[in-house]
Amino acid sequence: MGTAIKTRIVKIGNSQGLRIPKTLLEQSGINSEVEIEVHGNHLIIRPVEQIRLGWDKAFAAMAEKHDDVVLDDVNTTEWDQIEWQW
């Protein structure tokens, strides 16, 4: 664990907040949205996980290579043929 830095809780409108020094933000990799969780008397602050990060570029690359087709064939059953109007 690194060096602890002492700071104060400040009033922000009707809420309260912390000013986090730039060096701590740089070291933690936090730069935008965060999740805050309470564990006993500790607050855990972590960056929000970037779900599907880079998927747009991956899909674009797949489309360029014509590798964006459905792999499964449509297998219909007798019920599908009788009950559904195609």
Gaussian input, Z-matrix of N, CA and C with variables (Angstrom, degrees):
# hf/3-21g

backbone

0 1
 N
 C     1     B1
 C     2     B2     1     A1
 N     3     B3     2     A2     1     D1
 C     4     B4     3     A3     2     D2
 C     5     B5     4     A4     3     D3
 N     6     B6     5     A5     4     D4
 C     7     B7     6     A6     5     D5
 C     8     B8     7     A7     6     D6
 N     9     B9     8     A8     7     D7
 C    10    B10     9     A9     8     D8
 C    11    B11    10    A10     9     D9
 N    12    B12    11    A11    10    D10
 C    13    B13    12    A12    11    D11
 C    14    B14    13    A13    12    D12
 N    15    B15    14    A14    13    D13
 C    16    B16    15    A15    14    D14
 C    17    B17    16    A16    15    D15
 N    18    B18    17    A17    16    D16
 C    19    B19    18    A18    17    D17
 C    20    B20    19    A19    18    D18
 N    21    B21    20    A20    19    D19
 C    22    B22    21    A21    20    D20
 C    23    B23    22    A22    21    D21
 N    24    B24    23    A23    22    D22
 C    25    B25    24    A24    23    D23
 C    26    B26    25    A25    24    D24
 N    27    B27    26    A26    25    D25
 C    28    B28    27    A27    26    D26
 C    29    B29    28    A28    27    D27
 N    30    B30    29    A29    28    D28
 C    31    B31    30    A30    29    D29
 C    32    B32    31    A31    30    D30
 N    33    B33    32    A32    31    D31
 C    34    B34    33    A33    32    D32
 C    35    B35    34    A34    33    D33
 N    36    B36    35    A35    34    D34
 C    37    B37    36    A36    35    D35
 C    38    B38    37    A37    36    D36
 N    39    B39    38    A38    37    D37
 C    40    B40    39    A39    38    D38
 C    41    B41    40    A40    39    D39
 N    42    B42    41    A41    40    D40
 C    43    B43    42    A42    41    D41
 C    44    B44    43    A43    42    D42
 N    45    B45    44    A44    43    D43
 C    46    B46    45    A45    44    D44
 C    47    B47    46    A46    45    D45
 N    48    B48    47    A47    46    D46
 C    49    B49    48    A48    47    D47
 C    50    B50    49    A49    48    D48
 N    51    B51    50    A50    49    D49
 C    52    B52    51    A51    50    D50
 C    53    B53    52    A52    51    D51
 N    54    B54    53    A53    52    D52
 C    55    B55    54    A54    53    D53
 C    56    B56    55    A55    54    D54
 N    57    B57    56    A56    55    D55
 C    58    B58    57    A57    56    D56
 C    59    B59    58    A58    57    D57
 N    60    B60    59    A59    58    D58
 C    61    B61    60    A60    59    D59
 C    62    B62    61    A61    60    D60
 N    63    B63    62    A62    61    D61
 C    64    B64    63    A63    62    D62
 C    65    B65    64    A64    63    D63
 N    66    B66    65    A65    64    D64
 C    67    B67    66    A66    65    D65
 C    68    B68    67    A67    66    D66
 N    69    B69    68    A68    67    D67
 C    70    B70    69    A69    68    D68
 C    71    B71    70    A70    69    D69
 N    72    B72    71    A71    70    D70
 C    73    B73    72    A72    71    D71
 C    74    B74    73    A73    72    D72
 N    75    B75    74    A74    73    D73
 C    76    B76    75    A75    74    D74
 C    77    B77    76    A76    75    D75
 N    78    B78    77    A77    76    D76
 C    79    B79    78    A78    77    D77
 C    80    B80    79    A79    78    D78
 N    81    B81    80    A80    79    D79
 C    82    B82    81    A81    80    D80
 C    83    B83    82    A82    81    D81
 N    84    B84    83    A83    82    D82
 C    85    B85    84    A84    83    D83
 C    86    B86    85    A85    84    D84
 N    87    B87    86    A86    85    D85
 C    88    B88    87    A87    86    D86
 C    89    B89    88    A88    87    D87
 N    90    B90    89    A89    88    D88
 C    91    B91    90    A90    89    D89
 C    92    B92    91    A91    90    D90
 N    93    B93    92    A92    91    D91
 C    94    B94    93    A93    92    D92
 C    95    B95    94    A94    93    D93
 N    96    B96    95    A95    94    D94
 C    97    B97    96    A96    95    D95
 C    98    B98    97    A97    96    D96
 N    99    B99    98    A98    97    D97
 C   100   B100    99    A99    98    D98
 C   101   B101   100   A100    99    D99
 N   102   B102   101   A101   100   D100
 C   103   B103   102   A102   101   D101
 C   104   B104   103   A103   102   D102
 N   105   B105   104   A104   103   D103
 C   106   B106   105   A105   104   D104
 C   107   B107   106   A106   105   D105
 N   108   B108   107   A107   106   D106
 C   109   B109   108   A108   107   D107
 C   110   B110   109   A109   108   D108
 N   111   B111   110   A110   109   D109
 C   112   B112   111   A111   110   D110
 C   113   B113   112   A112   111   D111
 N   114   B114   113   A113   112   D112
 C   115   B115   114   A114   113   D113
 C   116   B116   115   A115   114   D114
 N   117   B117   116   A116   115   D115
 C   118   B118   117   A117   116   D116
 C   119   B119   118   A118   117   D117
 N   120   B120   119   A119   118   D118
 C   121   B121   120   A120   119   D119
 C   122   B122   121   A121   120   D120
 N   123   B123   122   A122   121   D121
 C   124   B124   123   A123   122   D122
 C   125   B125   124   A124   123   D123
 N   126   B126   125   A125   124   D124
 C   127   B127   126   A126   125   D125
 C   128   B128   127   A127   126   D126
 N   129   B129   128   A128   127   D127
 C   130   B130   129   A129   128   D128
 C   131   B131   130   A130   129   D129
 N   132   B132   131   A131   130   D130
 C   133   B133   132   A132   131   D131
 C   134   B134   133   A133   132   D132
 N   135   B135   134   A134   133   D133
 C   136   B136   135   A135   134   D134
 C   137   B137   136   A136   135   D135
 N   138   B138   137   A137   136   D136
 C   139   B139   138   A138   137   D137
 C   140   B140   139   A139   138   D138
 N   141   B141   140   A140   139   D139
 C   142   B142   141   A141   140   D140
 C   143   B143   142   A142   141   D141
 N   144   B144   143   A143   142   D142
 C   145   B145   144   A144   143   D143
 C   146   B146   145   A145   144   D144
 N   147   B147   146   A146   145   D145
 C   148   B148   147   A147   146   D146
 C   149   B149   148   A148   147   D147
 N   150   B150   149   A149   148   D148
 C   151   B151   150   A150   149   D149
 C   152   B152   151   A151   150   D150
 N   153   B153   152   A152   151   D151
 C   154   B154   153   A153   152   D152
 C   155   B155   154   A154   153   D153
 N   156   B156   155   A155   154   D154
 C   157   B157   156   A156   155   D155
 C   158   B158   157   A157   156   D156
 N   159   B159   158   A158   157   D157
 C   160   B160   159   A159   158   D158
 C   161   B161   160   A160   159   D159
 N   162   B162   161   A161   160   D160
 C   163   B163   162   A162   161   D161
 C   164   B164   163   A163   162   D162
 N   165   B165   164   A164   163   D163
 C   166   B166   165   A165   164   D164
 C   167   B167   166   A166   165   D165
 N   168   B168   167   A167   166   D166
 C   169   B169   168   A168   167   D167
 C   170   B170   169   A169   168   D168
 N   171   B171   170   A170   169   D169
 C   172   B172   171   A171   170   D170
 C   173   B173   172   A172   171   D171
 N   174   B174   173   A173   172   D172
 C   175   B175   174   A174   173   D173
 C   176   B176   175   A175   174   D174
 N   177   B177   176   A176   175   D175
 C   178   B178   177   A177   176   D176
 C   179   B179   178   A178   177   D177
 N   180   B180   179   A179   178   D178
 C   181   B181   180   A180   179   D179
 C   182   B182   181   A181   180   D180
 N   183   B183   182   A182   181   D181
 C   184   B184   183   A183   182   D182
 C   185   B185   184   A184   183   D183
 N   186   B186   185   A185   184   D184
 C   187   B187   186   A186   185   D185
 C   188   B188   187   A187   186   D186
 N   189   B189   188   A188   187   D187
 C   190   B190   189   A189   188   D188
 C   191   B191   190   A190   189   D189
 N   192   B192   191   A191   190   D190
 C   193   B193   192   A192   191   D191
 C   194   B194   193   A193   192   D192
 N   195   B195   194   A194   193   D193
 C   196   B196   195   A195   194   D194
 C   197   B197   196   A196   195   D195
 N   198   B198   197   A197   196   D196
 C   199   B199   198   A198   197   D197
 C   200   B200   199   A199   198   D198
 N   201   B201   200   A200   199   D199
 C   202   B202   201   A201   200   D200
 C   203   B203   202   A202   201   D201
 N   204   B204   203   A203   202   D202
 C   205   B205   204   A204   203   D203
 C   206   B206   205   A205   204   D204
 N   207   B207   206   A206   205   D205
 C   208   B208   207   A207   206   D206
 C   209   B209   208   A208   207   D207
 N   210   B210   209   A209   208   D208
 C   211   B211   210   A210   209   D209
 C   212   B212   211   A211   210   D210
 N   213   B213   212   A212   211   D211
 C   214   B214   213   A213   212   D212
 C   215   B215   214   A214   213   D213
 N   216   B216   215   A215   214   D214
 C   217   B217   216   A216   215   D215
 C   218   B218   217   A217   216   D216
 N   219   B219   218   A218   217   D217
 C   220   B220   219   A219   218   D218
 C   221   B221   220   A220   219   D219
 N   222   B222   221   A221   220   D220
 C   223   B223   222   A222   221   D221
 C   224   B224   223   A223   222   D222
 N   225   B225   224   A224   223   D223
 C   226   B226   225   A225   224   D224
 C   227   B227   226   A226   225   D225
 N   228   B228   227   A227   226   D226
 C   229   B229   228   A228   227   D227
 C   230   B230   229   A229   228   D228
 N   231   B231   230   A230   229   D229
 C   232   B232   231   A231   230   D230
 C   233   B233   232   A232   231   D231
 N   234   B234   233   A233   232   D232
 C   235   B235   234   A234   233   D233
 C   236   B236   235   A235   234   D234
 N   237   B237   236   A236   235   D235
 C   238   B238   237   A237   236   D236
 C   239   B239   238   A238   237   D237
 N   240   B240   239   A239   238   D238
 C   241   B241   240   A240   239   D239
 C   242   B242   241   A241   240   D240
 N   243   B243   242   A242   241   D241
 C   244   B244   243   A243   242   D242
 C   245   B245   244   A244   243   D243
 N   246   B246   245   A245   244   D244
 C   247   B247   246   A246   245   D245
 C   248   B248   247   A247   246   D246
 N   249   B249   248   A248   247   D247
 C   250   B250   249   A249   248   D248
 C   251   B251   250   A250   249   D249
 N   252   B252   251   A251   250   D250
 C   253   B253   252   A252   251   D251
 C   254   B254   253   A253   252   D252
 N   255   B255   254   A254   253   D253
 C   256   B256   255   A255   254   D254
 C   257   B257   256   A256   255   D255

   B1=1.4420
   B2=1.5167
   B3=1.3290
   B4=1.4550
   B5=1.5208
   B6=1.3043
   B7=1.4557
   B8=1.5165
   B9=1.3234
   B10=1.4619
   B11=1.5181
   B12=1.3226
   B13=1.4588
   B14=1.5199
   B15=1.3275
   B16=1.4543
   B17=1.5292
   B18=1.3411
   B19=1.4583
   B20=1.5201
   B21=1.3214
   B22=1.4613
   B23=1.5210
   B24=1.3239
   B25=1.4554
   B26=1.5192
   B27=1.3342
   B28=1.4652
   B29=1.5210
   B30=1.3330
   B31=1.4551
   B32=1.5306
   B33=1.3420
   B34=1.4584
   B35=1.5270
   B36=1.3217
   B37=1.4615
   B38=1.5117
   B39=1.3312
   B40=1.4659
   B41=1.5180
   B42=1.3144
   B43=1.4662
   B44=1.5153
   B45=1.3112
   B46=1.4521
   B47=1.5216
   B48=1.3054
   B49=1.4572
   B50=1.5045
   B51=1.3142
   B52=1.4579
   B53=1.5076
   B54=1.3078
   B55=1.4582
   B56=1.5151
   B57=1.3182
   B58=1.4551
   B59=1.5258
   B60=1.3310
   B61=1.4637
   B62=1.5268
   B63=1.3198
   B64=1.4588
   B65=1.5255
   B66=1.3258
   B67=1.4683
   B68=1.5325
   B69=1.3305
   B70=1.4599
   B71=1.5233
   B72=1.3245
   B73=1.4611
   B74=1.5246
   B75=1.3205
   B76=1.4679
   B77=1.5203
   B78=1.3312
   B79=1.4605
   B80=1.5242
   B81=1.3337
   B82=1.4626
   B83=1.5187
   B84=1.3372
   B85=1.4571
   B86=1.5179
   B87=1.3206
   B88=1.4618
   B89=1.5197
   B90=1.3628
   B91=1.4569
   B92=1.5251
   B93=1.3274
   B94=1.4699
   B95=1.5224
   B96=1.3157
   B97=1.4577
   B98=1.5219
   B99=1.3384
   B100=1.4571
   B101=1.5218
   B102=1.3133
   B103=1.4559
   B104=1.5224
   B105=1.3350
   B106=1.4656
   B107=1.5187
   B108=1.3232
   B109=1.4556
   B110=1.5255
   B111=1.3194
   B112=1.4534
   B113=1.5249
   B114=1.3320
   B115=1.4630
   B116=1.5171
   B117=1.3182
   B118=1.4628
   B119=1.5164
   B120=1.3328
   B121=1.4610
   B122=1.5357
   B123=1.3335
   B124=1.4642
   B125=1.5233
   B126=1.3144
   B127=1.4594
   B128=1.5139
   B129=1.3119
   B130=1.4559
   B131=1.5308
   B132=1.3198
   B133=1.4637
   B134=1.5211
   B135=1.3303
   B136=1.4634
   B137=1.5239
   B138=1.3315
   B139=1.4655
   B140=1.5249
   B141=1.3278
   B142=1.4570
   B143=1.5241
   B144=1.3222
   B145=1.4598
   B146=1.5235
   B147=1.3076
   B148=1.4586
   B149=1.5225
   B150=1.3195
   B151=1.4564
   B152=1.5235
   B153=1.2925
   B154=1.4725
   B155=1.5240
   B156=1.3072
   B157=1.4536
   B158=1.5259
   B159=1.3241
   B160=1.4573
   B161=1.5139
   B162=1.3462
   B163=1.4610
   B164=1.5264
   B165=1.3320
   B166=1.4693
   B167=1.5316
   B168=1.3184
   B169=1.4687
   B170=1.5248
   B171=1.3399
   B172=1.4630
   B173=1.5214
   B174=1.3237
   B175=1.4670
   B176=1.5286
   B177=1.3117
   B178=1.4669
   B179=1.5317
   B180=1.3230
   B181=1.4655
   B182=1.5273
   B183=1.3320
   B184=1.4688
   B185=1.5321
   B186=1.3273
   B187=1.4676
   B188=1.5309
   B189=1.3219
   B190=1.4654
   B191=1.5270
   B192=1.3333
   B193=1.4659
   B194=1.5336
   B195=1.3330
   B196=1.4701
   B197=1.5239
   B198=1.3224
   B199=1.4625
   B200=1.5327
   B201=1.3168
   B202=1.4593
   B203=1.5299
   B204=1.3176
   B205=1.4639
   B206=1.5229
   B207=1.3318
   B208=1.4555
   B209=1.5198
   B210=1.3123
   B211=1.4554
   B212=1.5235
   B213=1.3147
   B214=1.4612
   B215=1.5209
   B216=1.3326
   B217=1.4553
   B218=1.5178
   B219=1.3130
   B220=1.4549
   B221=1.5176
   B222=1.3145
   B223=1.4607
   B224=1.5220
   B225=1.2945
   B226=1.4586
   B227=1.5204
   B228=1.3154
   B229=1.4604
   B230=1.5187
   B231=1.3081
   B232=1.4686
   B233=1.5212
   B234=1.3164
   B235=1.4710
   B236=1.5285
   B237=1.3326
   B238=1.4664
   B239=1.5217
   B240=1.3216
   B241=1.4588
   B242=1.5303
   B243=1.3235
   B244=1.4673
   B245=1.5221
   B246=1.3338
   B247=1.4624
   B248=1.5245
   B249=1.3104
   B250=1.4578
   B251=1.5228
   B252=1.2930
   B253=1.4547
   B254=1.5245
   B255=1.2910
   B256=1.4595
   B257=1.4809
   A1=109.61
   A2=116.21
   A3=120.89
   A4=112.97
   A5=114.49
   A6=122.18
   A7=110.38
   A8=117.17
   A9=121.84
   A10=109.18
   A11=115.52
   A12=121.54
   A13=107.59
   A14=116.15
   A15=121.06
   A16=109.34
   A17=116.39
   A18=121.60
   A19=108.54
   A20=116.86
   A21=121.23
   A22=110.47
   A23=114.84
   A24=120.76
   A25=106.69
   A26=116.91
   A27=121.60
   A28=109.89
   A29=115.52
   A30=121.64
   A31=108.56
   A32=116.18
   A33=122.72
   A34=106.04
   A35=116.80
   A36=120.20
   A37=109.97
   A38=117.05
   A39=121.25
   A40=111.88
   A41=117.32
   A42=122.09
   A43=110.11
   A44=115.12
   A45=121.71
   A46=107.59
   A47=117.00
   A48=120.25
   A49=112.18
   A50=113.51
   A51=121.85
   A52=108.98
   A53=116.07
   A54=120.59
   A55=106.12
   A56=115.35
   A57=119.99
   A58=107.79
   A59=117.23
   A60=120.03
   A61=112.02
   A62=115.87
   A63=123.58
   A64=111.57
   A65=117.07
   A66=119.64
   A67=111.57
   A68=117.05
   A69=119.60
   A70=110.98
   A71=116.73
   A72=120.05
   A73=110.62
   A74=116.77
   A75=120.38
   A76=111.09
   A77=117.02
   A78=120.95
   A79=111.56
   A80=117.38
   A81=121.08
   A82=112.88
   A83=117.00
   A84=120.04
   A85=113.06
   A86=117.21
   A87=121.32
   A88=108.46
   A89=116.43
   A90=117.72
   A91=113.51
   A92=118.88
   A93=118.50
   A94=109.82
   A95=117.62
   A96=120.77
   A97=111.29
   A98=115.26
   A99=120.85
   A100=110.44
   A101=115.27
   A102=123.01
   A103=106.11
   A104=115.53
   A105=120.27
   A106=107.23
   A107=115.76
   A108=121.73
   A109=108.66
   A110=116.86
   A111=121.94
   A112=109.29
   A113=116.52
   A114=123.33
   A115=106.66
   A116=116.26
   A117=119.88
   A118=109.71
   A119=117.23
   A120=120.84
   A121=111.72
   A122=116.49
   A123=121.78
   A124=110.30
   A125=116.08
   A126=122.24
   A127=107.41
   A128=116.80
   A129=122.47
   A130=106.57
   A131=117.28
   A132=122.64
   A133=107.10
   A134=116.17
   A135=120.11
   A136=109.41
   A137=116.90
   A138=119.08
   A139=110.45
   A140=115.96
   A141=120.76
   A142=107.86
   A143=115.87
   A144=120.48
   A145=109.28
   A146=115.65
   A147=121.69
   A148=109.42
   A149=116.36
   A150=121.80
   A151=109.48
   A152=115.78
   A153=123.51
   A154=112.59
   A155=116.56
   A156=121.12
   A157=109.41
   A158=116.83
   A159=121.67
   A160=114.83
   A161=117.26
   A162=119.43
   A163=111.51
   A164=117.87
   A165=120.06
   A166=110.79
   A167=117.27
   A168=120.88
   A169=111.18
   A170=116.57
   A171=120.49
   A172=110.49
   A173=117.50
   A174=120.51
   A175=110.93
   A176=117.00
   A177=120.27
   A178=110.29
   A179=116.83
   A180=120.96
   A181=110.50
   A182=116.93
   A183=120.60
   A184=110.23
   A185=116.60
   A186=120.79
   A187=110.52
   A188=117.55
   A189=121.12
   A190=111.59
   A191=116.27
   A192=121.39
   A193=111.77
   A194=116.69
   A195=122.43
   A196=110.92
   A197=115.05
   A198=121.93
   A199=110.06
   A200=116.43
   A201=120.57
   A202=111.45
   A203=115.73
   A204=120.65
   A205=109.46
   A206=115.50
   A207=120.49
   A208=108.45
   A209=117.14
   A210=121.41
   A211=112.51
   A212=117.31
   A213=120.91
   A214=110.68
   A215=116.19
   A216=120.26
   A217=108.69
   A218=116.12
   A219=120.16
   A220=107.21
   A221=116.23
   A222=121.78
   A223=108.26
   A224=116.14
   A225=119.50
   A226=109.59
   A227=114.80
   A228=121.17
   A229=108.84
   A230=115.60
   A231=120.52
   A232=109.68
   A233=116.51
   A234=120.90
   A235=110.14
   A236=116.55
   A237=119.99
   A238=111.03
   A239=116.34
   A240=120.33
   A241=111.64
   A242=117.30
   A243=121.18
   A244=111.62
   A245=117.64
   A246=121.95
   A247=114.48
   A248=118.10
   A249=120.65
   A250=110.17
   A251=114.48
   A252=119.70
   A253=106.98
   A254=116.32
   A255=121.37
   A256=111.86
   D1=146.31
   D2=-176.55
   D3=-83.16
   D4=-169.86
   D5=179.55
   D6=-73.03
   D7=136.65
   D8=178.07
   D9=-81.36
   D10=140.38
   D11=177.00
   D12=-117.48
   D13=129.77
   D14=-179.06
   D15=-88.16
   D16=134.92
   D17=178.77
   D18=-143.53
   D19=172.41
   D20=-179.31
   D21=-113.43
   D22=152.77
   D23=171.97
   D24=-81.41
   D25=131.46
   D26=-176.65
   D27=-117.46
   D28=152.90
   D29=178.24
   D30=-79.86
   D31=130.34
   D32=176.82
   D33=-130.12
   D34=96.47
   D35=-175.35
   D36=62.90
   D37=-127.72
   D38=177.73
   D39=-89.45
   D40=0.95
   D41=-178.47
   D42=-110.51
   D43=-174.82
   D44=174.41
   D45=-132.03
   D46=156.03
   D47=-177.62
   D48=-152.58
   D49=177.39
   D50=178.01
   D51=-120.31
   D52=142.53
   D53=169.44
   D54=-94.80
   D55=119.56
   D56=-177.90
   D57=-100.64
   D58=121.22
   D59=-178.98
   D60=-57.55
   D61=145.15
   D62=-178.21
   D63=-54.36
   D64=-40.17
   D65=-178.15
   D66=-62.35
   D67=-37.67
   D68=178.35
   D69=-68.56
   D70=-40.19
   D71=178.06
   D72=-63.40
   D73=-42.10
   D74=179.00
   D75=-63.94
   D76=-42.87
   D77=-179.04
   D78=-66.71
   D79=-33.00
   D80=-176.26
   D81=-85.91
   D82=-18.85
   D83=-176.68
   D84=81.29
   D85=7.86
   D86=178.85
   D87=-82.68
   D88=127.72
   D89=179.59
   D90=-140.89
   D91=-6.59
   D92=178.29
   D93=-146.95
   D94=-108.31
   D95=-176.67
   D96=-75.57
   D97=144.83
   D98=178.53
   D99=-132.49
   D100=159.59
   D101=169.31
   D102=-108.71
   D103=139.75
   D104=177.33
   D105=-121.18
   D106=130.13
   D107=-177.50
   D108=-130.62
   D109=144.54
   D110=179.40
   D111=-102.65
   D112=127.61
   D113=173.41
   D114=-127.31
   D115=102.83
   D116=-177.10
   D117=61.77
   D118=-120.27
   D119=177.46
   D120=-103.90
   D121=24.01
   D122=179.05
   D123=-114.71
   D124=143.27
   D125=170.14
   D126=-103.73
   D127=128.41
   D128=176.67
   D129=-104.48
   D130=120.34
   D131=179.22
   D132=-114.79
   D133=124.82
   D134=179.84
   D135=-141.52
   D136=154.30
   D137=178.17
   D138=-65.76
   D139=147.68
   D140=176.23
   D141=-68.24
   D142=132.00
   D143=-179.98
   D144=-65.07
   D145=130.56
   D146=179.70
   D147=-84.39
   D148=90.97
   D149=-178.57
   D150=-71.85
   D151=136.60
   D152=178.01
   D153=61.60
   D154=29.10
   D155=178.29
   D156=-63.56
   D157=124.70
   D158=177.94
   D159=88.24
   D160=-1.10
   D161=-179.11
   D162=-64.03
   D163=-36.07
   D164=-178.20
   D165=-60.62
   D166=-42.19
   D167=178.34
   D168=-68.31
   D169=-39.02
   D170=179.45
   D171=-64.54
   D172=-42.09
   D173=179.34
   D174=-67.08
   D175=-38.49
   D176=177.99
   D177=-63.13
   D178=-41.68
   D179=178.60
   D180=-65.12
   D181=-39.57
   D182=177.67
   D183=-62.69
   D184=-42.50
   D185=-179.07
   D186=-63.67
   D187=-40.01
   D188=178.72
   D189=-61.94
   D190=-35.16
   D191=-178.92
   D192=-90.20
   D193=4.55
   D194=-176.20
   D195=54.77
   D196=38.56
   D197=179.88
   D198=-108.62
   D199=27.65
   D200=-176.77
   D201=-115.93
   D202=39.54
   D203=179.11
   D204=-100.51
   D205=155.88
   D206=177.17
   D207=-71.80
   D208=130.97
   D209=-175.98
   D210=-83.71
   D211=-25.20
   D212=-177.24
   D213=-86.36
   D214=132.64
   D215=171.55
   D216=-75.05
   D217=151.92
   D218=176.20
   D219=-82.03
   D220=114.36
   D221=178.68
   D222=-105.80
   D223=107.42
   D224=-179.80
   D225=-90.47
   D226=153.54
   D227=177.43
   D228=-106.25
   D229=173.93
   D230=177.18
   D231=-60.35
   D232=-39.90
   D233=178.61
   D234=-59.22
   D235=-43.21
   D236=177.86
   D237=-59.02
   D238=-43.01
   D239=-177.28
   D240=-67.06
   D241=-37.90
   D242=-176.61
   D243=-81.46
   D244=-47.63
   D245=-169.68
   D246=-83.63
   D247=-28.65
   D248=-175.77
   D249=-99.12
   D250=147.01
   D251=172.57
   D252=-100.28
   D253=115.20
   D254=-177.34
   D255=-89.35

